[in-house]
Structure formats: C-alpha cells, structure tokens
Amino acid sequence: MSNMENTFVHRQSSHCETGVVANMLSNQGRISMSEPMAFGLASALTFAYLPFIKINGLPLIAYRMPPKSIIKGVAKKLKMTVHSQKFSNQEKGMEALDSELKLGRCVGLQTSVYWLPYFPEDMRFHFNAHNLVVYGKNSQGDYLISDPVFEDVVTCPADDLKRARFAKGALAPKGLMYVLEDNQEQVDFNELIYKSIRKTAKMMYGLPIPGISFFGIKGIHYLAKQILKLEHKPMKYTRLYLGNIVRMQEEIGTGGAGFRFMYASFLDEASALTGDERLYELSKLTTEIGDKWREFAMQAVLFCKKRQDISLHTIAETLQECAKMEKQLQTRLLSLSVLK
Amino acid sequence: MREDKVPQDNSPTYDGHKKLMYATDKEGHYTGVQSSGWEVESFATSMAVEDLQQLTLEAKAAVKTGELSPLAYHMHKHRFDIPNLSQVSGFFQWQVKRHLTPKVFNRLSQRKLEIYCDVFALSMRQLINIEDNNE
C-alpha cells in the first residue's frame, strides 16, 4: 500500500470537537482560530443535568451543547459549509475516507473512544461522540490521525478505526465524516462575538418552560438538591454518583471546570479583539466561577474519601454558590449585549 | 486558575499523557498549559474503573460456579451494562438478561452468538470459553 500524507498542523486542544474545528480552520489558512474562540462563537457553554439518560446507571451531566452543535455553530457563523456523510455500509465508509485523503483533504470523523487503541486504558469508555482528523495513511495501511486531545499526532490500524467509526449504541457515529468548505465570505468578528455571547447568556438560565429544571442555572440548583437526597442512598452509590459528576466536569476534556476556564479564555481573547475592557472583567469573573467548580469537585472527592469535615451539605452549598455566581455572570453578559 | 496552580500530579489514569488546560499567566491573560494530571480527577476516574473491574471479577467467579453465563463476564470486561449492550447488540434488554443465564446462553443459536462475537470483537472460542481470554 502506498503512503499518503496530507499536510496538517496538529495543535493540542482540551476538547475534541472544538479542537477539530479550530485546527481545521487554522489549517485552511485564511482564518486562524483558537480553540476557546471556536467554543465561544458556537455559544457552546451550558449546563445540563439529564437524569433520564443513564450511563452505567448514572445520570448524564453536560457542561456544553450537544455533539455536532459546535462544528455546525462555527460553520454557520463563518458562513462556511460542512459537507458531511454517513454510511450504512462499513466498507464504503472506509473507501470514501480513502478517496477523500487521495484528493488531498483532511477529514473529520466522529468515533467511539472505546475502540481507539491509542487511548489510555482508563479513559476508554463507550462514548460515541469523539472527534478527530485523519490526514493520511502510511505504507502499513494505518491511518495518520490528528486527535486534538493528544500532545502529538497518532496512528491507528484500519480495523480499529473502522470499529470506532461504526460503533453502535447511543450517539452512534454511523461512520460520520466531514470536511469544512470555506466559501471565502467576509465576516465581522466583533459582531459575531457579541451575538454569540448574547445567545450564551440567554441560554444560561435554562429553558423558559415551567417544570423543566434540568438546564442552566436552574439545572445546577436541581443537581444540588439531588446531592442532598443522596443521604438516603447507600454509600457505594453516593460515591459513584459524585465521582461521575467530577468525571463529566474534569476528565472528559473540558479544559478544566467543565469548560468554564475555556469560556473565560474566550472572553479574554474577545476583549483583546474588540478592545472592550468589560469583556476582560467578565473573563475574570468566569475564572472565579471555574475556581468554584474546581472547589466543588475537590469537596466531592474528599467526601468519597470519607473525610469527616465534608458533608453532603457542604458540597451542595458550594454547587449553589456556583449557580449564584453564574447568575451574576448572566446578568452582566446580558446588560453587555443591550448596550451593543 | 493561575498557570502556576495547574496541578501536575502525574496521574496514572493519564498513562504518561498530558492534557491541555486553560489558565491565566502573570499578566492575568489566558494561555494553554499542559497538565500531567489532577489527583481529584484521577481519584474519580479510578473509582469508576475499579467498580467495573470489581464487577468483572465477580462475574468471572459466577461464571465458574455456573451462576452466570460467559456473556456476563464479557459484558463487564468490555465496560458495558445491560442497557447499552442491548443498544449495541440489537437485542432487547429482557433478551440480554436471559442470555446472562447459562441455561439460555448454552442454547443460543450460532447466529445470535456471532452477534455477540462481533460486539466484543472476539472469536467464538473466546466468547464461549472465558479461560481463553488473557487476564
């Protein structure tokens, strides 16, 4: 088999989807984009507590908008087109990938994490919405991959990649592959920044439907209440429940504190771009919010370690403080967009 | 979080890798910083991994005594539970539950066993005889 290698500059990111978008854009060369900027422009910051979606018996907690919304969101803002394809036939899906590579393109893929052999053993779970970029294939038939969460580029045998692309179950990728087409449209970054901030701020409170309290600030308060209810559950369940929250917040490539630090970084960069000093002040507030989330994670783990001075009340209170601070941030973000 | 406060705890769960974090530099502006791990996060990951390992060991013992079918061992070893094994295999949850009993499992058709072989990426021998799996 012949060697195929397209040029792709790899840059490590915190999170897979934002990393893929930012790297794809930067490699096109016209618009250089950082990962936090992609995250901010896609208005991806949120909070969701989804008790009806269970992963190994524990509720799903998300700190960002659902998979694929970031790629779509950024492309829409920049007036670019995402060409995506899904496949019912696995062989056809692999052939299509090869022909894209032959055309000199670097291709984004959605995959499962579990079947990627280059992942550390402890991080391999059945999560189907991972994103990566394939930029070539070597003479042994292994694919050359820029996986944004890794320090450097990696390789993956074809059989494993096929398995990862066609893993079944929740959020099944169905072989999804995509390329980003630049339509060479001019956009006003200042305008996009304020628009996306406004959208994030509006979403932060949660859905404006009574009775649904799983999202945004309402969702955080709701989770705090659930934590208090753990008192009546067996210790083993409580430990796994709290551990699950910490993992969703820290382990799943969020850049720390469930994307709060990444959003703070976006506000910092946005302040420099627009010259708006207020955005920098809000970046500082978001950093404090992130620090509070980290404190919450630490307390939750200390509780699991059975430290006497930490109770479920302490943990729930810290979480409620996070919610209060996010309310402040929301108010200030909204007043900001009123002026514009 | 400040750049110098980014934890560098050499977490075993990272397996020698480093993750990118966002933190503020001396001037108070954001920058990317590599982290070799955070003890808090690593503890949470290990708890989840140990729980799965425990389930796998228990299933292995139960397969040996004939209480559960080999499917129970493979399910836990590959980090599935009944709901997601049902989604992945296309069987209903009640079917998966029945397949976990040796009596039903031993009578499964070749076709159904092949579905499980495909789900776990195992040969038929490895699926039926758990001693053929290295661990």
Contacts between the chains, C-beta under 8 A, distances in Angstrom:
chain1	res1	chain2	res2	distance
A	12	B	20	4.9
A	12	B	32	7.5
A	12	B	34	7.6
A	13	B	20	6.0
A	14	B	19	7.0
A	14	B	20	4.8
A	14	B	21	6.6
A	14	B	22	6.7
A	14	B	32	7.8
A	35	B	32	8.0
A	36	B	22	6.6
A	36	B	30	7.1
A	54	B	83	6.7
A	55	B	84	8.0
A	56	B	48	7.8
A	56	B	52	7.9
A	56	B	79	8.0
A	56	B	81	5.2
A	56	B	84	8.0
A	57	B	81	6.6
A	114	B	78	7.8
A	114	B	79	6.8
A	115	B	121	7.9
A	120	B	13	6.7
A	120	B	14	6.2
A	120	B	15	3.4
A	120	B	16	8.0
A	120	B	17	6.2
A	121	B	15	6.7
A	122	B	12	7.6
A	122	B	13	4.1
A	122	B	15	7.0
A	122	B	45	5.6
A	122	B	46	7.3
A	122	B	49	5.2
A	123	B	13	6.9
A	123	B	15	7.9
A	123	B	45	7.5
A	124	B	79	7.3
A	125	B	79	5.9
A	126	B	79	6.1
A	126	B	80	6.7
A	126	B	84	5.9
A	126	B	88	7.8
A	149	B	19	6.9
A	149	B	20	7.5
A	150	B	17	6.8
A	151	B	17	6.6
A	151	B	18	5.7
A	151	B	34	7.2
A	163	B	121	6.7
A	167	B	88	7.5
A	168	B	87	6.5
A	168	B	88	4.5
A	168	B	90	7.7
A	169	B	84	5.3
A	169	B	87	4.3
A	169	B	88	4.6
A	170	B	84	6.9
A	170	B	87	6.3
A	239	B	47	6.2
A	240	B	47	6.8
A	240	B	48	7.0
A	240	B	51	6.2
A	242	B	44	7.9
A	243	B	43	7.7
A	243	B	44	4.1
A	243	B	47	4.4
A	243	B	48	5.9
A	244	B	44	7.7
A	244	B	48	7.2
A	246	B	40	6.7
A	246	B	41	6.4
A	246	B	44	3.9
A	247	B	41	7.3
A	247	B	44	4.9
A	247	B	45	6.1
A	247	B	48	6.4
A	250	B	38	6.6
A	250	B	40	7.2
A	250	B	41	4.1
A	250	B	44	7.3
A	251	B	13	7.9
A	251	B	41	5.4
A	251	B	44	6.9
A	251	B	45	5.5
A	253	B	19	7.1
A	255	B	20	6.8
A	255	B	21	5.8
A	255	B	22	4.7
A	256	B	1	6.3
A	256	B	21	4.7
A	256	B	22	6.3
A	256	B	23	7.5
A	257	B	1	7.5
A	261	B	1	6.2
A	261	B	21	6.9
A	261	B	22	4.2
A	261	B	23	6.8
A	261	B	30	7.8
A	262	B	22	5.3
A	264	B	22	7.1
A	264	B	30	6.5
A	265	B	22	4.4
A	265	B	30	3.6
A	268	B	29	5.6
A	268	B	30	4.5
A	269	B	30	7.1
A	272	B	29	7.9
A	283	B	30	7.3
A	284	B	28	7.3
A	287	B	1	6.9
A	287	B	24	6.4
A	290	B	1	6.5
A	291	B	1	6.1
A	294	B	1	6.8
A	294	B	40	7.9
A	297	B	40	5.5
A	297	B	41	7.4
A	297	B	44	7.8
A	298	B	40	5.1
A	300	B	44	7.9
A	301	B	40	4.7
A	301	B	43	5.0
A	301	B	44	6.1
A	304	B	43	7.1
A	304	B	44	7.7
A	304	B	47	6.6
A	305	B	43	7.3
